[in-house]
Amino acid sequence: MSSQHHHNLPQKGSAAALAHHLRAGHVYRREDLTRLSSAVDRDLGKLVAAGRLKKLAQGLYHAPKASRFGPLPPEDNQVVQSFLRGDKDFLLFSPSAYNTAGLGTTQLYNRTLVYNRKRHGVFKLGNREFDFRVKPRFPHQLTPEFLFVDLLNNLSELAENRDDVLDRARTLWPARVSPKLLQAVELYGNAATRKHIKAWMDKLVPA
């Protein structure tokens, strides 16, 4: 072993040494911790048993931050970013946000959507379920225009009556249409949404 690693030798294989590098509130991948221990699985097991780490999923751990109410859960953004191996190119939101689109929806959803470019599927990370969906395009922040379009994209998944929501969207469309909304349709609308909106736009054009 090269001399540049000699100063690490006393710490190798030590759960205490590994714990020394953990920062409360942070999420870690197993592969990021292997350089700090020669027996990383054994040491991770010890730290989980001691409460210094919480296992969120296979190869994914959280160092809980203490509060007077007990350990704080990890931030969703950190969990997702670590799960995506450091990739920050994702949009994370609850379908409950559709209620701000002004189309009469009021349901609250206990799930989180993650639009990204790498992973697809529902994954349980800690006590939370994240619905990862690979999308070619998505904004990096929620906008009213995106939510209007994405709600229409996902009509079939809503807990509301699909026809009622679509009727409200059609009724409101003349007052809502704007360059920003049309751009959102172009960028993010699926085939069904584009078809609906083309029909609504055609009705706005005088015969």
C-alpha positions in Angstrom: 0.0 0.0 0.0 1.3 3.4 -0.9 2.6 5.7 1.9 -0.1 8.3 1.1 -2.7 6.0 2.7 -0.7 5.2 5.9 -2.4 7.8 7.9 -5.7 6.1 7.3 -4.6 2.7 8.5 -5.6 3.1 12.2 -9.2 4.1 11.1 -9.7 1.3 8.6 -12.5 -1.1 9.7 -13.6 1.1 12.5 -17.3 2.0 12.8 -16.3 4.9 15.1 -14.0 6.3 12.5 -16.7 6.0 9.8 -19.2 7.7 12.1 -16.7 10.6 12.5 -17.2 11.4 8.8 -21.0 11.4 8.9 -22.9 14.7 8.9 -26.3 14.8 10.6 -29.1 15.2 8.1 -27.1 13.9 5.1 -28.0 11.0 2.9 -25.2 8.6 1.8 -24.8 5.8 -0.7 -22.9 2.7 0.4 -20.4 3.2 -2.4 -19.5 6.6 -1.2 -18.5 5.2 2.2 -16.5 2.2 1.1 -13.3 4.3 0.9 -13.7 5.1 4.7 -13.8 1.4 5.8 -12.2 -1.9 4.8 -15.3 -3.7 6.2 -18.0 -1.2 5.2 -21.0 -3.6 5.5 -20.0 -4.6 9.0 -19.5 -1.0 10.1 -22.7 0.2 8.5 -24.6 -2.6 10.4 -23.1 -1.4 13.6 -24.0 2.2 13.0 -27.6 1.3 12.0 -27.9 -0.8 15.2 -26.6 2.2 17.2 -29.0 4.6 15.6 -26.3 6.7 14.0 -27.6 5.7 10.5 -31.0 4.7 9.2 -31.2 2.4 6.2 -33.5 4.0 3.6 -33.1 1.3 0.9 -30.5 -1.1 -0.4 -27.2 0.8 -0.4 -28.9 4.1 0.8 -28.5 5.5 4.3 -29.4 8.6 6.3 -27.6 10.1 9.2 -30.5 11.4 11.3 -30.5 14.9 12.7 -31.7 15.1 16.3 -34.5 17.4 17.4 -36.4 17.7 20.7 -39.1 15.7 19.0 -36.7 12.9 18.0 -34.7 12.1 14.9 -35.8 14.2 11.9 -36.5 12.5 8.6 -34.3 13.2 5.6 -35.2 15.9 3.1 -36.9 14.5 0.0 -34.5 16.3 -2.3 -31.5 14.8 -0.7 -33.0 11.3 -0.8 -33.8 11.6 -4.4 -30.5 13.1 -5.4 -28.6 10.4 -3.7 -30.8 7.7 -5.2 -30.1 9.2 -8.6 -26.3 9.0 -7.8 -25.9 12.8 -7.4 -28.0 13.8 -10.4 -29.8 17.1 -9.7 -31.8 17.1 -12.9 -35.2 16.1 -11.6 -38.6 17.7 -10.6 -40.1 16.4 -7.3 -43.7 17.3 -6.4 -47.0 15.9 -5.0 -50.0 15.5 -7.3 -51.8 17.6 -4.6 -50.1 20.6 -6.3 -52.6 20.2 -9.2 -55.2 21.7 -6.8 -53.5 25.1 -7.4 -54.3 24.9 -11.2 -57.8 26.2 -10.6 -59.6 23.3 -12.2 -61.7 22.5 -9.1 -59.5 19.6 -7.9 -59.3 19.2 -4.1 -57.9 15.7 -3.5 -54.8 15.3 -1.4 -52.3 12.6 -2.4 -49.9 10.7 -0.2 -47.3 10.1 -2.9 -44.5 12.0 -4.5 -43.8 12.2 -8.2 -40.2 12.4 -9.4 -39.8 13.4 -13.1 -36.2 12.6 -14.1 -34.1 11.1 -16.9 -32.7 8.0 -15.3 -35.1 5.9 -13.2 -38.6 4.6 -13.7 -40.8 2.9 -11.1 -42.2 3.2 -7.6 -39.4 2.9 -5.0 -39.8 2.9 -1.2 -37.0 5.0 0.3 -37.3 5.0 4.1 -40.9 5.4 5.1 -41.8 7.2 1.8 -42.8 6.0 -1.6 -41.5 7.9 -4.6 -43.0 7.5 -8.1 -40.0 7.9 -10.5 -41.0 8.7 -14.1 -38.6 9.2 -17.0 -39.6 12.2 -19.0 -37.9 13.8 -22.0 -38.7 17.4 -20.7 -39.8 19.0 -17.5 -39.3 22.3 -15.8 -37.0 22.6 -12.8 -39.7 24.5 -10.8 -43.4 24.1 -10.8 -45.3 26.8 -12.7 -49.1 27.3 -13.1 -48.8 26.6 -16.8 -46.9 23.3 -16.2 -49.4 22.2 -13.6 -52.4 22.9 -15.9 -50.8 20.8 -18.7 -49.5 18.0 -16.5 -52.9 17.7 -14.8 -54.4 17.1 -18.2 -51.6 14.7 -19.0 -52.5 12.6 -15.9 -56.3 12.8 -16.0 -56.7 9.0 -15.9 -54.7 8.9 -12.6 -56.8 11.6 -10.7 -59.0 10.7 -7.8 -61.5 13.3 -9.3 -64.1 12.7 -12.0 -62.0 12.9 -15.2 -64.9 14.3 -17.3 -65.7 17.0 -14.8 -62.1 18.2 -14.7 -61.8 18.2 -18.5 -65.1 20.1 -18.8 -63.8 22.8 -16.4 -60.5 23.0 -18.3 -62.4 23.5 -21.6 -64.6 26.1 -20.1 -61.7 28.1 -18.6 -59.4 27.7 -21.6 -60.5 30.9 -23.4 -59.6 33.0 -20.3 -56.5 31.0 -19.5 -54.8 30.8 -22.9 -51.5 32.7 -23.1 -48.1 32.5 -24.8 -46.7 30.8 -21.6 -49.5 28.3 -21.5 -49.2 27.5 -25.2 -45.4 27.0 -24.8 -46.1 24.6 -21.8 -48.4 22.6 -24.0 -45.8 22.4 -26.7 -43.0 21.4 -24.3 -44.8 19.1 -21.9 -48.2 18.1 -23.3 -48.8 14.5 -24.3 -50.7 13.4 -27.4 -54.1 13.4 -25.7 -53.6 16.8 -24.1 -52.4 18.4 -27.4 -55.5 16.9 -29.1 -57.9 18.4 -26.5 -56.2 21.8 -26.7 -56.0 21.9 -30.5 -59.8 21.4 -30.5 -60.3 24.2 -28.0 -58.0 26.5 -30.0 -59.9 25.7 -33.2 -63.1 26.9 -31.5 -61.5 30.2 -30.6 -60.8 30.9 -34.3 -63.7 32.7 -36.0 -65.2 30.8 -38.9 
